[in-house]
Amino acid sequence: MKTMAGAYLDHLLECPFCGTIRLQIPADAQPSTPIRCADCGQNLGTWDDLQTDFESQGGNDGIFRLDKGRILKLD
């Protein structure tokens, strides 16, 4: 399978324990709210840390959009 550079998010958004990008984000998340991996439950950082990391990887101007705690791949 051939992939384009930048087609995958990494850094804080990818769980270093299980390798997935599935975040457990409370509906009322504040900047200091701890965010966990939805698959293995490990702590990934604060909501502010993860949003900052997402933005540093292109944010909503890249190939992904963060909307209400969901990461969507843009076509």
C-alpha positions in Angstrom: 0.0 0.0 0.0 1.4 3.4 -1.0 0.8 6.4 1.2 1.3 10.1 0.8 3.6 11.9 3.2 1.4 13.6 5.8 -1.5 11.3 5.3 -1.4 10.1 8.9 -1.5 12.0 12.1 1.1 11.1 14.7 2.8 12.7 17.7 0.5 13.0 20.7 -2.6 12.0 18.9 -1.3 8.5 18.2 -1.3 6.4 21.3 2.3 5.3 22.1 1.0 2.3 23.9 -1.3 0.7 21.3 -0.7 2.7 18.2 -4.3 3.8 17.5 -5.7 7.3 17.1 -9.0 7.0 19.1 -9.4 9.6 21.7 -11.8 9.5 24.7 -12.8 13.2 24.9 -15.5 14.3 27.4 -18.2 16.6 26.0 -17.3 19.3 28.5 -13.5 19.1 28.0 -11.5 22.0 29.3 -7.9 22.8 28.4 -6.6 20.9 31.5 -8.9 17.9 31.0 -6.8 14.7 30.7 -7.5 12.8 27.5 -7.2 9.0 27.3 -6.9 6.5 24.5 -10.4 5.0 23.8 -8.8 1.6 23.0 -6.4 1.0 25.9 -7.3 3.8 28.4 -3.7 5.2 28.7 -3.4 9.0 29.3 -2.3 10.9 26.2 -2.1 14.4 27.7 -4.4 17.3 28.3 -7.0 18.5 25.9 -4.9 21.6 25.3 -1.8 19.5 24.6 -3.6 17.4 22.0 -5.3 20.4 20.3 -1.9 22.2 20.1 -0.3 19.0 18.6 -3.1 18.7 16.0 -2.7 22.3 15.0 1.1 21.8 14.6 0.4 19.0 12.1 -1.7 21.2 9.8 -4.8 21.5 11.9 -7.9 22.3 10.0 -5.8 23.5 7.1 -4.3 20.0 6.5 -6.0 16.7 5.5 -7.7 16.3 8.8 -10.3 18.4 10.7 -10.9 18.3 14.4 -14.6 18.8 15.0 -16.3 18.3 18.4 -13.6 15.9 19.5 -13.6 13.8 16.3 -10.8 13.7 13.8 -12.2 13.6 10.3 -10.1 12.9 7.2 -10.9 15.4 4.4 -11.2 14.3 0.8 
